[in-house]
């Protein structure tokens, strides 16, 4: 009984700042960077279970919010480094104007995104049990993916689609598999982009659910446009200004008035 009490007292005794940095965040930070760099083959010094225990212990010792803030700072730093690499690749592409550099730019964009998604699939479960959905009103994965979207996707997505359209009509076009991978990953992070690139997604996306969503959106747009056109047509009829609307007519019937 006493041993159990001693363990709980140890578990819930708050870290000092230096203890948090040396005993918790530093080893966690090292492993998270390995995940982000997809260098799991070097993941020998600390097991997945061990890092989970470090995260759990940090939350018990009063560093729950600090740990989440440090995680976000690490992800932001990682995303900013990726953005620098993509910015440089885009600059070389613009300066060179060759299809080769256009392909390199697209492939780098795909590779970075693929690596990030793989890393987040490993990292998110470590933190989701601590930062439950009611706390964030989302998930850790959504929070971290949102950072990537804000820093990288929103800066480069329009350039990527423009360059891709330029290449698709040439002999240097990326393979169908490469384009398919790109559209799937983009849809996973930013579905609204799928709606803006309907023709591209219909041509290269094999996911039936995504296609049905796009087709449904197309049908809604057509229906909405048809209704708008019909309304404008009725409003433009000769003498239309003098014709009472259905609503006005009903009001007149319900509220008759007599002349004095």
C-alpha positions in Angstrom: 0.0 0.0 0.0 2.8 2.4 1.0 4.7 1.5 -2.2 1.6 2.3 -4.3 1.2 5.7 -2.6 4.9 6.5 -3.1 4.6 5.7 -6.8 1.5 7.9 -7.2 3.3 10.7 -5.3 6.3 10.4 -7.6 4.1 10.3 -10.7 2.1 13.4 -9.8 5.0 15.5 -8.3 5.4 18.4 -10.7 8.5 18.6 -12.8 10.8 21.5 -12.4 11.6 23.4 -15.6 15.0 21.7 -15.9 13.6 18.3 -15.2 10.9 18.7 -17.9 13.5 19.7 -20.4 16.1 17.1 -19.6 14.0 14.1 -18.6 11.0 14.6 -20.8 11.1 17.0 -23.7 14.6 16.4 -24.9 14.3 12.6 -25.5 10.7 13.1 -26.8 11.9 15.8 -29.2 14.7 13.6 -30.5 12.3 10.7 -31.3 9.7 13.0 -32.9 12.3 14.5 -35.2 13.2 11.0 -36.3 9.6 10.3 -37.1 9.3 13.6 -39.0 12.4 12.8 -41.0 11.1 9.3 -41.6 14.3 7.9 -40.2 12.6 5.1 -38.2 15.5 2.8 -39.0 17.5 4.8 -36.5 14.8 4.5 -33.9 16.8 2.3 -31.5 17.5 4.5 -28.5 13.9 4.8 -27.3 11.0 2.4 -27.9 7.5 3.6 -28.9 6.2 2.4 -25.5 8.9 4.4 -23.7 8.1 7.6 -25.4 4.4 7.1 -24.7 5.3 6.7 -21.0 7.4 9.9 -21.1 4.4 11.8 -22.6 2.0 10.4 -20.0 4.3 11.2 -17.1 4.8 14.7 -18.4 1.0 15.3 -18.3 0.8 13.9 -14.8 3.6 16.1 -13.6 1.8 19.3 -14.7 3.3 19.8 -18.2 0.3 18.8 -20.4 -0.2 22.2 -22.0 3.5 22.9 -22.3 4.1 19.6 -24.0 1.4 20.3 -26.6 2.8 23.7 -27.2 6.3 22.3 -27.7 4.9 19.7 -30.1 3.2 22.4 -32.2 6.4 24.5 -32.2 8.4 21.5 -33.4 5.8 20.8 -36.2 5.8 24.5 -37.2 9.6 24.5 -37.4 9.6 21.4 -39.5 6.9 22.8 -41.8 8.8 26.1 -42.2 12.0 24.2 -43.2 10.0 22.2 -45.8 8.5 25.5 -47.1 12.0 26.9 -47.5 13.0 23.9 -49.6 9.9 24.1 -51.8 10.4 27.9 -52.2 13.9 27.3 -53.4 12.8 24.5 -55.8 10.1 26.8 -57.2 12.6 29.6 -57.7 14.9 27.2 -59.6 12.0 26.1 -61.7 11.0 29.7 -62.6 14.6 30.6 -63.4 15.2 27.5 -65.5 11.8 27.1 -67.1 12.5 23.5 -68.0 10.1 20.6 -67.6 12.8 18.8 -65.6 12.7 21.4 -62.8 8.9 21.4 -63.0 8.8 17.7 -62.4 11.3 18.0 -59.5 9.1 20.7 -57.9 6.0 18.5 -58.1 7.8 15.4 -56.9 9.4 17.2 -53.9 5.9 18.5 -53.0 4.5 15.0 -53.1 7.4 13.4 -51.2 7.3 16.0 -48.4 3.6 15.6 -48.0 3.8 11.9 -48.0 6.5 11.9 -45.4 4.6 14.2 -43.2 1.4 12.2 -43.4 3.4 9.0 -42.5 5.0 10.8 -39.5 1.7 12.2 -38.2 0.1 8.8 -38.4 2.7 7.6 -35.9 2.9 10.7 -33.7 -0.8 11.4 -33.3 -1.7 8.2 -31.4 1.0 9.1 -28.8 -0.8 12.3 -27.9 -4.5 11.7 -28.7 -5.0 9.7 -25.5 -3.8 12.7 -23.6 -5.5 15.5 -25.6 -8.9 14.0 -26.0 -11.4 15.4 -28.5 -13.5 17.4 -26.0 -10.4 19.4 -25.0 -9.5 20.4 -28.6 -12.8 19.8 -30.3 -10.8 18.0 -32.9 -7.9 15.5 -32.9 -4.2 15.8 -32.7 -3.9 14.7 -36.3 -6.3 17.4 -37.4 -4.4 20.0 -35.4 -1.0 19.0 -36.9 -2.3 18.6 -40.4 -3.8 22.0 -40.2 -0.4 23.5 -39.5 1.0 21.8 -42.6 -1.9 23.1 -44.6 -1.5 26.7 -43.4 2.3 26.9 -43.8 2.9 24.8 -47.0 -0.3 23.7 -48.8 -1.8 27.2 -49.0 1.5 28.7 -50.2 2.1 26.2 -53.0 -1.1 24.4 -54.0 -2.0 26.9 -56.8 1.5 26.7 -58.2 1.5 22.9 -58.1 -1.8 22.7 -60.1 -0.6 25.3 -62.6 2.7 23.5 -63.2 0.9 20.1 -63.4 -1.5 21.4 -66.1 1.5 22.7 -68.1 3.2 19.3 -67.9 0.2 17.1 -68.6 0.2 18.1 -72.3 3.8 17.2 -72.8 5.9 14.1 -73.1 7.4 15.0 -69.6 4.1 14.6 -67.8 4.3 12.9 -64.4 3.0 9.3 -64.4 -0.7 8.6 -63.9 0.2 7.0 -60.6 2.1 10.1 -59.4 -0.8 12.4 -60.3 -3.3 10.0 -58.6 -1.2 9.9 -55.4 -1.0 13.7 -55.4 -4.8 14.2 -55.8 -5.5 11.6 -53.1 -3.2 13.3 -50.6 -4.5 16.8 -51.4 -8.0 15.6 -50.9 -7.1 14.2 -47.5 -5.7 17.5 -46.3 -7.8 20.1 -48.2 -11.0 18.6 -49.8 -12.0 22.1 -51.0 -9.1 21.9 -53.5 -10.7 18.8 -55.0 -13.8 20.9 -55.7 -11.7 23.5 -57.5 -9.9 20.9 -59.6 -12.9 18.8 -60.6 -11.7 17.7 -64.0 -8.3 16.7 -62.7 -9.8 14.7 -59.8 -12.4 13.0 -62.1 -9.6 11.9 -64.5 -7.0 10.6 -62.0 -8.9 9.8 -58.8 -10.0 6.2 -58.4 -11.7 6.7 -55.0 -15.4 6.2 -55.6 -16.4 8.2 -52.4 -14.4 11.2 -53.5 -15.7 11.1 -57.1 -19.3 10.8 -55.8 -18.7 13.8 -53.6 -17.4 15.8 -56.5 -20.2 14.7 -58.8 -22.7 15.6 -56.1 -21.2 19.0 -55.8 -21.3 19.5 -59.6 -25.0 18.6 -59.6 -25.7 21.1 -56.7 -23.9 23.8 -58.7 -25.9 23.1 -61.8 -29.2 23.0 -59.9 -28.4 26.3 -58.2 -27.3 27.9 -61.4 -30.6 26.8 -63.1 -32.7 28.2 -60.3 -30.8 31.5 -60.5 -31.2 31.7 -64.3 -35.0 30.9 -64.0 -35.4 33.7 -61.4 -33.5 36.2 -63.5 -35.6 35.2 -66.6 -38.9 35.8 -64.7 -37.7 39.1 -63.3 -36.8 40.3 -66.8 -40.2 39.7 -68.3 -41.9 42.9 -69.7 -43.9 44.6 -67.0 -42.4 42.3 -64.4 -41.9 45.2 -62.1 -45.6 45.9 -62.1 -46.6 42.3 -61.4 -47.2 41.5 -57.7 -45.1 38.7 -56.3 -46.8 35.5 -55.0 -46.0 36.6 -51.4 -47.4 40.1 -51.9 -50.5 38.7 -53.4 -51.1 36.3 -50.5 -50.6 39.2 -48.1 -53.1 41.2 -50.0 -55.7 38.4 -49.8 -55.0 37.9 -46.0 -55.2 41.6 -45.2 -57.9 43.2 -47.3 -58.5 46.9 -46.9 -61.4 49.2 -47.8 -61.3 52.7 -49.2 -62.7 55.4 -47.0 
